[in-house]
């Protein structure tokens, strides 16, 4: 048989060979580093035997799939350690993930001391260098095997497998786990690992199921890589908006108010207000939008027309009971049907289109309690929502315009390099989840694909991520821990105009259906604020800072001049404050820096005499003396242009 390797070279063998055998034939060093194989594009175990011509790629920890196999093995080492220390614990699942691995157990919550003990036991298991072996069992034997071991979650998993599924297990020493693999050849291959944290997790992600205890960890092939990862984790903790945003007094949450219902504090309101004013101004003044203001709730009748009642009711807050109440209302999860009735209130000619409706909308979505997190996943949020009613021949150009506006917003905020684009498509295998005919979906998805390709935007395609009434482009970003959230959405809708009997009068006087683009310019303001907190570690661009300047008199003698400077700054629309406490100037400067104020103006005798200020900034440190007028002109320009200055002073990094 002929084996074609990644570099195009060909190996010939007279008999079948395992992936590992071929790796050894190539080089002993490669075999030692091998974690898995890729045969004809499919990731397989090193134990997999190849019996016919094939393309083969040996995967090491330098490959994502190889690293995943290493981490999967680490999760089994973790499970074995837990079973040794806590024999009563029940095994659930333990996959590799982008940042490492985890394992879920039915067990009381694990403390930090427990994790230390488990980590020590894992090191013993690794040192034992147990050979890892794979075997298969028929379904009934597999169920009996796991029942005998007292593992009900494994029994449930086996029962849910398809009838023709191969049921495989991996054994290392006395520990056996139901698993599809792939895995390393022995436990000694796990060389650099660390347990990170423990948390609760519902079995199969369903809050109706039992709460399990999840242990997170990470693993790498080299200690240096693990060290670098742990340093990144420390930086992530420092930037975590859920921690930093509270420390900076931007938002808080209160149990008696409820999960997913954050309280935005005065400093946070300043930032959200700046973002909202900016978005509304550019939409209205530069992109031709008109404003609407619509109710926060509506009767169920509206959502039945749109299809949300049938396809999204579980995600809505419903007020009333259809069996008991004459009228049932629901808080709105979106604005589109409300704006459709603004359109329908008057008759429109083809000459009026496109009409671009914009609204700063407060929306409500009944997210699962386990999904709540800071500002990124909430139940009430505000969004820069818009709907464009267009003629079919205008659809492509208007869609491009929505993408251009989104890119402008990302560039202004300095986050354009942090996003990925996704073409979120319907799932033709689950047609009941959607409205409309297959040809409509295929046509609209192709239009969007063509637009993205024409604009040179790299994107991935996600099956099953479309809304029930149309495909969309999702612009996503990862938080500091690697979890991806959608920041901006632009959706092509060729269906709801029919549902709502929307039309325009064409040049021949006939009624025609428009198309609709659902889009956000910036997306959810709360989620964007979380993104910016983590992006800038609280050191926001000056135009967004709740406090832009702090005036620091050297002593009480110069309080009058400091107050004069503060008033002049405020008169020019600059958010400033004055620290006139009887503290040393070094202390005041340090505190202003800790409060992440971009500019400090130090004033004393010389400054008062010459009508100047001594400028210290997070960007250059000591910027020297400037006239007050010059400083005001400079900072006003920085704010007006939304400049993102680079931080060049080491002490501020």
C-alpha positions as CSV (number, residue, x, y, z in Angstrom):
1,X,0.0,0.0,0.0
2,X,1.1,3.6,-0.7
3,X,1.0,6.2,2.1
4,X,1.2,9.8,0.9
5,X,2.6,12.1,3.6
6,X,2.0,15.8,4.2
7,X,5.0,16.9,2.2
8,X,3.9,14.9,-0.8
9,X,6.4,12.1,-0.4
10,X,5.2,8.5,-0.6
11,X,5.9,5.5,1.7
12,X,5.2,2.0,0.4
13,X,4.5,-1.0,2.7
14,X,3.8,-4.6,1.9
15,X,1.5,-5.1,5.0
16,X,-0.9,-3.0,7.0
17,X,0.7,-0.5,9.5
18,X,-0.6,1.5,12.5
19,X,-0.2,5.3,12.4
20,X,2.4,5.0,15.1
21,X,4.4,2.4,13.2
22,X,4.6,4.7,10.2
23,X,5.6,7.6,12.4
24,X,8.5,5.5,13.7
25,X,9.5,4.5,10.2
26,X,9.7,8.3,9.3
27,X,11.7,9.2,12.4
28,X,12.0,8.1,16.0
29,X,11.8,11.8,17.1
30,X,8.5,12.2,15.2
31,X,7.1,9.1,16.8
32,X,8.0,10.3,20.3
33,X,6.2,13.7,19.6
34,X,3.2,12.1,17.8
35,X,-0.2,12.6,19.5
36,X,-2.6,11.5,16.8
37,X,-2.9,11.0,13.1
38,X,-4.9,12.4,10.2
39,X,-5.9,9.8,7.7
40,X,-7.6,11.1,4.5
41,X,-8.6,14.2,6.4
42,X,-10.0,12.4,9.5
43,X,-8.3,12.6,12.9
44,X,-7.6,9.2,14.2
45,X,-5.9,7.4,17.1
46,X,-2.2,6.5,16.8
47,X,-3.3,2.9,17.2
48,X,-5.4,3.1,14.1
49,X,-4.3,0.5,11.5
50,X,-4.1,1.6,7.9
51,X,-4.8,-1.2,5.4
52,X,-4.9,0.5,2.1
53,X,-3.6,3.5,0.2
54,X,-4.1,6.7,2.1
55,X,-3.0,10.2,2.8
56,X,-1.4,10.5,6.3
57,X,-0.4,13.5,8.4
58,X,1.3,12.7,11.8
59,X,-0.1,15.2,14.3
60,X,2.0,16.5,17.2
61,X,1.1,19.0,20.0
62,X,2.1,21.8,17.5
63,X,-1.1,20.9,15.6
64,X,-4.5,21.8,17.1
65,X,-5.8,18.3,16.8
66,X,-2.7,16.8,18.3
67,X,-2.8,19.1,21.2
68,X,-6.5,18.2,21.7
69,X,-5.5,14.5,22.0
70,X,-2.9,15.4,24.6
71,X,-5.4,17.4,26.6
72,X,-8.0,14.7,26.2
73,X,-5.6,12.3,27.8
74,X,-4.9,14.8,30.6
75,X,-8.7,14.8,31.3
76,X,-8.6,11.0,31.7
77,X,-5.6,11.4,34.1
78,X,-7.7,13.9,36.0
79,X,-10.7,11.5,36.1
80,X,-8.5,8.7,37.4
81,X,-7.0,10.9,40.1
82,X,-10.5,12.0,41.3
83,X,-11.7,8.3,41.4
84,X,-8.6,7.4,43.4
85,X,-9.2,10.2,46.0
86,X,-13.0,10.2,45.9
87,X,-14.2,6.7,44.9
88,X,-17.8,7.7,45.3
89,X,-17.6,10.4,42.6
90,X,-19.5,9.5,39.4
91,X,-18.0,10.2,36.0
92,X,-19.8,12.3,33.4
93,X,-17.8,13.8,30.5
94,X,-14.3,15.1,30.0
95,X,-13.5,16.6,26.6
96,X,-10.6,18.8,25.4
97,X,-11.5,22.4,24.7
98,X,-9.7,25.3,23.1
99,X,-8.0,26.4,26.3
100,X,-7.4,23.0,27.8
101,X,-9.8,20.4,29.1
102,X,-12.4,19.7,31.8
103,X,-14.1,16.8,33.5
104,X,-17.6,16.8,35.1
105,X,-18.3,14.7,38.2
106,X,-21.3,14.0,40.4
107,X,-19.6,15.1,43.6
108,X,-19.8,17.9,46.1
109,X,-18.0,21.1,44.9
110,X,-14.2,20.9,44.8
111,X,-12.2,23.4,46.9
112,X,-8.8,24.9,46.0
113,X,-7.3,22.5,48.5
114,X,-9.0,19.6,46.7
115,X,-7.5,20.7,43.4
116,X,-4.0,20.7,44.9
117,X,-4.5,17.1,46.1
118,X,-5.9,16.0,42.7
119,X,-3.0,17.6,40.9
120,X,-0.5,15.7,43.1
121,X,-2.3,12.5,42.4
122,X,-2.2,13.3,38.7
123,X,1.5,13.7,38.8
124,X,1.8,10.2,40.4
125,X,-0.3,8.7,37.7
126,X,1.8,10.3,35.0
127,X,5.0,9.1,36.6
128,X,3.5,5.5,36.7
129,X,3.6,5.7,32.8
130,X,0.6,3.4,32.5
131,X,0.1,2.2,28.9
132,X,-3.2,3.4,27.4
133,X,-5.2,0.7,25.6
134,X,-8.3,0.9,23.5
135,X,-11.0,-1.8,23.3
136,X,-14.6,-2.1,22.0
137,X,-17.7,-3.8,23.5
138,X,-21.1,-4.6,22.1
139,X,-23.9,-2.3,23.3
140,X,-25.4,-4.7,26.0
141,X,-21.9,-5.6,27.3
142,X,-20.9,-2.0,27.4
143,X,-24.0,-1.0,29.4
144,X,-23.5,-3.9,31.8
145,X,-19.8,-3.0,32.2
146,X,-20.6,0.6,33.2
147,X,-23.5,-0.5,35.4
148,X,-21.2,-2.8,37.3
149,X,-18.8,0.1,37.8
150,X,-21.7,2.3,39.1
151,X,-21.4,4.9,36.4
152,X,-25.0,6.0,35.5
153,X,-24.0,8.9,33.3
154,X,-21.9,6.6,31.1
155,X,-24.8,4.2,30.8
156,X,-27.0,7.1,29.7
157,X,-24.5,8.1,27.1
158,X,-24.3,4.6,25.7
159,X,-28.0,4.3,25.5
160,X,-28.1,7.6,23.5
161,X,-25.6,6.4,20.9
162,X,-26.9,5.3,17.5
163,X,-27.6,1.6,17.1
164,X,-24.7,1.2,14.7
165,X,-22.2,3.2,16.8
166,X,-18.8,1.7,17.7
167,X,-18.7,1.7,21.5
168,X,-15.1,2.1,22.5
169,X,-13.2,2.4,25.9
170,X,-9.8,3.4,26.9
171,X,-7.9,1.8,29.8
172,X,-4.9,3.1,31.7
173,X,-3.9,0.9,34.7
174,X,-7.0,0.2,36.7
175,X,-9.0,3.1,35.2
176,X,-11.4,2.6,32.3
177,X,-13.5,5.3,30.6
178,X,-16.1,5.3,27.8
179,X,-14.4,7.3,25.1
180,X,-14.1,7.7,21.3
181,X,-10.5,9.0,21.6
182,X,-8.0,9.7,20.3
183,X,-5.5,9.4,23.1
184,X,-1.7,9.3,23.7
185,X,0.0,5.9,24.0
186,X,0.7,6.3,27.8
187,X,0.0,8.7,30.6
188,X,3.6,9.8,30.6
189,X,2.9,11.9,27.5
190,X,1.1,14.5,29.7
191,X,4.2,16.5,30.6
192,X,3.0,20.0,31.5
193,X,-0.4,20.5,33.0
194,X,-2.2,22.6,35.6
195,X,-5.7,22.5,37.2
196,X,-7.2,25.9,36.9
197,X,-10.5,26.1,38.6
198,X,-13.7,24.3,39.6
199,X,-17.3,25.3,39.0
200,X,-20.8,24.0,38.7
201,X,-22.2,22.7,35.5
202,X,-25.6,21.2,34.6
203,X,-25.5,17.7,33.2
204,X,-25.7,18.1,29.4
205,X,-26.0,21.9,29.8
206,X,-29.7,21.6,30.8
207,X,-30.7,23.5,34.0
208,X,-33.4,20.9,34.6
209,X,-30.7,18.3,35.1
210,X,-28.5,17.7,38.1
211,X,-25.8,20.2,38.9
212,X,-22.4,18.5,38.6
213,X,-18.9,19.7,39.7
214,X,-16.6,20.6,36.8
215,X,-12.8,20.8,37.1
216,X,-11.0,22.9,34.4
217,X,-7.4,22.3,33.5
218,X,-4.9,22.9,30.7
219,X,-2.0,20.9,29.3
220,X,0.8,21.5,26.9
221,X,3.7,19.5,25.5
222,X,6.3,21.9,27.0
223,X,6.6,23.6,30.4
224,X,7.4,26.9,28.7
225,X,4.1,26.8,26.8
226,X,2.3,26.1,30.0
227,X,4.0,29.0,31.8
228,X,3.1,31.3,28.9
229,X,-0.5,30.2,29.1
230,X,-0.7,30.7,32.9
231,X,0.7,34.2,32.4
232,X,-2.0,34.9,29.9
233,X,-4.6,33.6,32.4
234,X,-3.3,36.0,35.0
235,X,-3.6,38.8,32.4
236,X,-7.1,37.7,31.6
237,X,-8.0,37.8,35.3
238,X,-6.6,41.4,35.4
239,X,-8.7,42.4,32.4
240,X,-11.8,40.4,33.2
241,X,-14.7,42.9,32.9
242,X,-16.7,41.2,35.5
243,X,-14.0,42.0,38.1
244,X,-12.4,45.1,36.7
245,X,-15.8,46.7,35.7
246,X,-16.9,46.4,39.3
247,X,-13.6,47.7,40.7
248,X,-13.9,50.7,38.4
249,X,-17.5,51.3,39.6
250,X,-18.9,50.9,36.1
251,X,-21.6,48.4,37.0
252,X,-22.7,46.1,39.7
253,X,-25.3,43.3,40.2
254,X,-27.6,42.6,43.2
255,X,-29.1,39.2,44.0
256,X,-32.5,40.6,45.0
257,X,-32.8,42.3,41.6
258,X,-31.9,39.2,39.6
259,X,-29.3,37.5,37.4
260,X,-28.7,39.1,34.1
261,X,-30.0,42.5,35.3
262,X,-26.9,44.7,35.9
263,X,-27.1,48.1,37.5
264,X,-25.0,50.5,35.4
265,X,-23.3,53.0,37.7
266,X,-22.7,56.7,37.0
267,X,-19.3,56.1,35.4
268,X,-20.6,53.3,33.3
269,X,-23.5,55.4,32.2
270,X,-21.1,58.1,30.9
271,X,-19.4,55.6,28.7
272,X,-22.7,54.1,27.4
273,X,-24.0,57.6,26.7
274,X,-20.9,58.5,24.7
275,X,-21.3,55.3,22.6
276,X,-25.0,55.8,22.1
277,X,-24.7,59.5,21.1
278,X,-21.9,58.6,18.7
279,X,-23.8,55.8,17.0
280,X,-27.0,57.7,16.7
281,X,-25.2,60.7,15.2
282,X,-23.3,58.8,12.6
283,X,-26.4,56.7,11.7
284,X,-28.6,59.8,11.3
285,X,-26.2,62.3,9.9
286,X,-23.9,60.2,7.8
287,X,-25.8,57.0,6.9
288,X,-29.3,58.3,6.3
289,X,-31.2,56.7,9.2
290,X,-34.5,57.9,10.7
291,X,-35.3,57.3,14.4
292,X,-38.3,55.4,15.8
293,X,-39.4,54.8,19.4
294,X,-41.5,51.8,19.9
295,X,-43.1,50.0,23.0
296,X,-41.2,47.6,25.2
297,X,-43.9,45.0,25.0
298,X,-46.7,43.9,22.7
299,X,-49.6,41.4,22.6
300,X,-48.9,37.9,21.7
301,X,-50.7,38.6,18.4
302,X,-47.7,40.5,17.1
303,X,-45.3,37.7,17.8
304,X,-47.6,35.2,16.2
305,X,-47.5,37.1,12.9
306,X,-43.7,37.4,13.0
307,X,-43.3,33.7,14.0
308,X,-41.5,34.4,17.2
309,X,-44.3,32.9,19.2
310,X,-43.8,29.5,17.5
311,X,-40.0,29.7,17.2
312,X,-38.8,31.7,20.1
313,X,-41.4,31.8,22.9
314,X,-39.2,30.0,25.4
315,X,-36.7,32.9,25.1
316,X,-39.3,35.5,25.9
317,X,-40.7,37.0,29.1
318,X,-44.5,36.3,28.7
319,X,-46.9,38.3,30.8
320,X,-50.1,36.4,31.3
321,X,-51.6,33.0,30.5
322,X,-53.4,32.4,27.1
323,X,-55.8,29.9,28.8
324,X,-56.9,32.4,31.5
325,X,-56.3,35.9,30.3
326,X,-58.1,37.8,27.5
327,X,-54.9,39.4,26.4
328,X,-51.4,38.1,26.8
329,X,-48.3,40.3,26.4
330,X,-44.6,39.7,26.1
331,X,-41.6,41.9,26.6
332,X,-40.0,42.4,23.2
333,X,-36.9,40.3,22.4
334,X,-36.4,42.4,19.2
335,X,-37.7,45.6,17.5
336,X,-38.3,44.4,13.9
337,X,-42.1,43.8,13.9
338,X,-42.7,47.2,15.7
339,X,-40.7,49.0,13.0
340,X,-42.6,47.2,10.3
341,X,-45.8,48.8,11.5
342,X,-44.1,52.2,11.4
343,X,-43.5,51.5,7.8
344,X,-47.0,50.2,7.2
345,X,-48.6,53.3,8.7
346,X,-48.2,55.1,5.4
347,X,-48.0,54.0,1.8
348,X,-44.6,54.1,0.1
349,X,-43.4,54.5,-3.4
350,X,-40.4,52.8,-4.9
351,X,-38.7,56.2,-5.0
352,X,-38.7,56.4,-1.2
353,X,-36.8,53.2,-0.8
354,X,-34.5,52.4,0.9
355,X,-35.9,53.5,4.2
356,X,-33.4,53.0,7.1
357,X,-35.0,52.8,10.5
358,X,-32.8,53.1,13.6
359,X,-33.7,52.7,17.2
360,X,-31.8,52.5,20.4
361,X,-33.8,49.6,21.7
362,X,-34.1,48.0,25.1
363,X,-34.7,44.3,24.7
364,X,-35.5,41.4,27.0
365,X,-34.5,37.7,26.5
366,X,-35.0,34.9,29.0
367,X,-31.5,33.5,29.0
368,X,-30.8,30.4,31.0
369,X,-29.5,31.3,34.5
370,X,-26.4,29.2,33.9
371,X,-25.5,31.4,30.9
372,X,-25.5,34.7,32.9
373,X,-22.1,36.5,33.0
374,X,-21.4,40.1,33.9
375,X,-22.4,42.3,31.0
376,X,-21.9,39.8,28.2
377,X,-24.9,37.7,28.8
378,X,-27.8,39.5,30.3
379,X,-31.6,39.4,30.3
380,X,-32.2,43.1,29.7
381,X,-29.9,45.0,27.3
382,X,-29.8,47.9,24.9
383,X,-28.9,47.6,21.3
384,X,-28.2,49.8,18.3
385,X,-30.9,48.2,16.2
386,X,-31.9,49.0,12.7
387,X,-34.1,47.7,9.9
388,X,-33.7,48.7,6.3
389,X,-36.7,48.3,4.0
390,X,-35.4,48.1,0.4
391,X,-36.3,47.1,-3.1
392,X,-34.8,43.8,-4.1
393,X,-32.5,45.5,-6.6
394,X,-31.0,47.7,-3.7
395,X,-30.4,44.8,-1.4
396,X,-26.7,44.0,-2.3
397,X,-25.5,47.6,-2.0
398,X,-27.4,48.3,1.2
399,X,-26.0,45.1,2.7
400,X,-22.5,46.3,1.8
401,X,-23.3,49.6,3.4
402,X,-24.3,47.9,6.7
403,X,-21.0,46.0,6.6
404,X,-19.1,49.3,6.0
405,X,-20.8,50.9,8.9
406,X,-20.0,48.0,11.2
407,X,-16.4,48.1,10.1
408,X,-16.2,51.8,10.7
409,X,-17.5,51.3,14.3
410,X,-15.0,48.6,14.9
411,X,-12.1,50.6,13.5
412,X,-13.1,53.7,15.6
413,X,-13.1,51.6,18.8
414,X,-9.7,50.0,17.8
415,X,-11.1,46.4,17.9
416,X,-11.3,45.6,14.1
417,X,-8.4,43.1,14.4
418,X,-10.1,41.2,17.2
419,X,-13.1,40.0,15.3
420,X,-14.0,37.1,13.0
421,X,-16.8,37.0,10.4
422,X,-19.3,34.2,10.2
423,X,-21.9,33.4,7.6
424,X,-24.7,31.9,9.8
425,X,-26.8,29.6,7.6
426,X,-29.9,27.5,8.0
427,X,-29.8,23.8,8.6
428,X,-31.6,22.0,5.8
429,X,-31.7,18.8,8.0
430,X,-34.0,20.7,10.4
431,X,-36.4,22.6,8.2
432,X,-39.0,22.7,10.9
433,X,-36.9,25.3,12.7
434,X,-37.3,27.8,9.9
435,X,-39.9,29.6,7.7
436,X,-39.6,29.9,4.0
437,X,-38.7,27.6,1.1
438,X,-35.2,26.0,0.6
439,X,-34.6,27.9,-2.6
440,X,-35.1,31.3,-0.8
441,X,-32.5,30.3,1.8
442,X,-30.0,29.1,-0.7
443,X,-30.4,32.2,-2.9
444,X,-30.0,34.6,0.0
445,X,-27.0,32.7,1.5
446,X,-25.3,32.8,-1.9
447,X,-25.9,36.6,-2.2
448,X,-24.2,37.1,1.2
449,X,-21.4,34.7,0.3
450,X,-20.8,36.7,-2.9
451,X,-20.8,40.0,-1.0
452,X,-18.2,38.8,1.6
453,X,-16.0,37.4,-1.2
454,X,-16.2,40.6,-3.2
455,X,-15.3,42.7,-0.2
456,X,-12.3,40.4,0.5
457,X,-13.6,39.6,4.0
458,X,-12.4,36.2,5.3
459,X,-15.3,34.3,6.9
460,X,-16.4,30.9,8.1
461,X,-19.7,29.3,7.5
462,X,-21.8,28.0,10.4
463,X,-24.7,25.7,9.7
464,X,-27.7,26.0,11.9
465,X,-26.8,29.4,13.3
466,X,-29.3,31.5,11.2
467,X,-32.4,33.1,12.7
468,X,-35.6,31.3,11.8
469,X,-36.4,33.9,9.2
470,X,-33.1,34.5,7.5
471,X,-29.3,33.9,7.3
472,X,-27.0,36.5,8.7
473,X,-23.4,37.7,9.0
474,X,-22.3,37.5,12.6
475,X,-19.2,39.5,13.6
476,X,-17.8,37.8,16.7
477,X,-15.1,38.4,19.3
478,X,-13.6,36.4,22.1
479,X,-13.5,37.5,25.7
480,X,-10.3,37.2,27.7
481,X,-11.0,33.6,28.5
482,X,-11.5,32.6,24.8
483,X,-15.3,32.4,24.8
484,X,-16.7,33.8,21.6
485,X,-19.7,36.2,21.6
486,X,-21.6,37.8,18.7
487,X,-21.0,41.6,18.7
488,X,-22.6,42.7,15.5
489,X,-25.2,41.0,13.3
490,X,-26.4,41.8,9.8
491,X,-29.3,39.7,8.5
492,X,-30.8,39.2,5.1
493,X,-34.6,38.8,5.3
494,X,-36.6,37.9,2.2
495,X,-39.5,36.4,4.2
496,X,-41.1,38.6,6.9
497,X,-42.4,41.3,4.5
498,X,-44.8,38.6,3.3
499,X,-45.8,37.7,6.9
500,X,-46.6,41.4,7.6
501,X,-48.1,42.2,4.2
502,X,-45.6,45.0,3.6
503,X,-45.4,46.5,0.1
504,X,-44.4,49.5,-1.9
505,X,-45.8,50.9,-5.1
506,X,-43.5,50.3,-8.1
507,X,-43.1,52.5,-11.2
508,X,-46.1,50.7,-12.8
509,X,-48.4,51.4,-9.9
510,X,-48.3,47.7,-8.8
511,X,-47.8,46.5,-5.2
512,X,-44.4,44.8,-4.6
513,X,-42.8,43.1,-1.6
514,X,-39.7,44.8,-0.2
515,X,-36.7,43.0,1.3
516,X,-35.5,43.8,4.8
517,X,-32.1,44.0,6.4
518,X,-31.9,43.6,10.1
519,X,-28.7,45.0,11.5
520,X,-26.8,46.5,14.4
521,X,-24.1,49.1,14.0
522,X,-22.4,48.3,17.2
523,X,-24.6,45.6,18.8
524,X,-25.4,45.4,22.4
525,X,-24.1,48.4,24.4
526,X,-23.6,46.4,27.6
527,X,-21.6,43.6,25.8
528,X,-19.6,46.3,23.9
529,X,-18.7,47.9,27.2
530,X,-17.5,44.5,28.6
531,X,-15.5,44.1,25.4
532,X,-13.8,47.5,25.8
533,X,-13.0,47.0,29.5
534,X,-11.2,43.8,28.6
535,X,-9.6,45.1,25.4
536,X,-8.1,48.2,27.2
537,X,-7.8,46.8,30.7
538,X,-9.8,49.9,31.8
539,X,-7.3,52.3,30.0
540,X,-10.0,53.5,27.6
541,X,-9.4,56.0,24.8
542,X,-9.8,59.5,26.2
543,X,-13.1,60.2,24.5
544,X,-14.7,57.3,26.4
545,X,-13.2,57.8,29.8
546,X,-15.6,58.7,32.6
547,X,-13.0,61.1,33.9
548,X,-10.7,62.6,31.3
549,X,-8.6,65.0,33.4
550,X,-7.8,65.4,37.1
551,X,-6.3,68.7,38.3
552,X,-3.8,68.3,41.1
553,X,-2.7,71.4,43.1
554,X,0.7,70.9,44.8
555,X,-0.7,72.4,48.0
556,X,-3.8,74.1,49.3
557,X,-2.3,77.5,48.4
558,X,-3.0,76.8,44.7
559,X,-6.5,75.5,45.1
560,X,-8.0,78.7,43.6
561,X,-5.9,78.3,40.5
562,X,-6.7,74.6,40.3
563,X,-10.4,75.4,40.5
564,X,-10.0,78.0,37.7
565,X,-8.4,75.4,35.5
566,X,-11.1,72.8,36.4
567,X,-13.9,75.2,35.5
568,X,-12.2,76.1,32.1
569,X,-11.9,72.4,31.3
570,X,-15.6,71.8,32.1
571,X,-16.6,74.9,30.1
572,X,-15.0,73.1,27.1
573,X,-16.9,69.9,27.6
574,X,-14.0,68.0,29.2
575,X,-14.9,65.7,32.0
576,X,-12.6,66.8,34.8
577,X,-12.3,66.9,38.6
578,X,-10.0,68.5,41.1
579,X,-8.1,66.8,44.0
580,X,-7.6,69.4,46.6
581,X,-6.9,67.1,49.5
582,X,-4.0,67.9,51.7
583,X,-2.0,65.0,50.4
584,X,1.5,64.9,48.9
585,X,1.5,65.4,45.1
586,X,3.1,62.0,44.5
587,X,0.3,60.3,46.3
588,X,-2.3,62.2,44.3
589,X,-0.5,61.2,41.0
590,X,-0.4,57.5,42.0
591,X,-4.1,57.5,42.9
592,X,-5.1,59.2,39.7
593,X,-3.1,56.6,37.8
594,X,-4.8,53.8,39.7
595,X,-8.1,55.4,38.8
596,X,-7.0,55.2,35.2
597,X,-7.4,58.9,34.5
598,X,-5.6,59.6,31.2
599,X,-4.4,63.2,32.0
600,X,-3.2,64.8,35.2
601,X,-2.6,68.6,35.4
602,X,-0.2,69.5,38.2
603,X,-0.4,73.1,39.3
604,X,1.7,75.1,41.7
605,X,3.4,78.6,42.0
606,X,5.1,78.6,38.6
607,X,2.0,77.3,36.7
608,X,-0.2,79.9,38.4
609,X,2.3,82.7,37.6
610,X,2.6,81.8,33.9
611,X,-1.0,80.5,33.4
612,X,0.2,77.1,32.4
613,X,-0.3,73.5,33.5
614,X,2.2,70.7,34.0
615,X,0.9,67.7,32.1
616,X,1.3,64.1,33.1
617,X,-0.4,61.4,30.9
618,X,-0.7,57.7,30.8
619,X,0.7,57.9,27.3
620,X,4.1,59.7,27.7
621,X,4.4,60.3,31.4
622,X,5.7,63.8,32.0
623,X,4.7,65.8,29.0
624,X,6.1,69.1,30.4
625,X,4.4,72.4,30.7
626,X,1.7,73.7,28.3
627,X,-0.5,76.7,28.2
628,X,-4.0,75.8,29.4
629,X,-5.4,76.9,26.0
630,X,-2.9,74.6,24.2
631,X,-3.8,71.6,26.4
632,X,-7.5,72.2,25.9
633,X,-7.1,72.5,22.2
634,X,-5.1,69.2,22.1
635,X,-7.4,67.2,24.2
636,X,-10.5,68.5,22.5
637,X,-9.0,67.4,19.2
638,X,-8.2,64.0,20.6
639,X,-11.7,63.6,21.9
640,X,-13.4,64.9,18.8
641,X,-11.4,62.6,16.4
642,X,-11.7,59.7,18.9
643,X,-7.9,59.2,18.7
644,X,-6.4,56.1,20.2
645,X,-3.1,57.1,21.6
646,X,-0.4,54.5,22.3
647,X,0.8,54.0,25.8
648,X,4.5,54.4,25.8
649,X,5.4,54.7,29.5
650,X,6.4,51.4,31.1
651,X,5.0,52.3,34.5
652,X,1.6,52.7,33.0
653,X,1.5,49.4,31.0
